[in-house]
Amino acid sequence: MKRKKTEDLKDVIFQYLRENGLETPLNEFRATQAWSTIVGPAFSRYTTDIKIYNQTMFVSLSSSVARNELLMRRSILIKKLNDHVGAQVITQLVFK
């Protein structure tokens, strides 16, 4: 017996996540995990904490020089992080 309404498992999982409000937290987690690959090892070693709240990523850095360098690249970093996740997760980037 052949089923007429088959769906891809990927589509079913994404639909389940969206219906239960889990898509945004998953995308935020993926963005925080991608931070070290986006900025590279030189800047990721100075990163002490990353949090996302209301589409704003808060990044704590231990070096003021690294903070100033990343401030100049803020818009590029936001675009790269959103592209990596595949959704608009971050609209602002704040360095502490």
Secondary structure, DSSP 8 states (H G I E B T S, - for coil): ---SS---HHHHHHHHHHHTT-HHHHHHHHHHHHHHHHH-HHHHTTEEEEEEETTEEEEEES-HHHHHHHHHTHHHHHHHHHHHHTS---SEEEE-
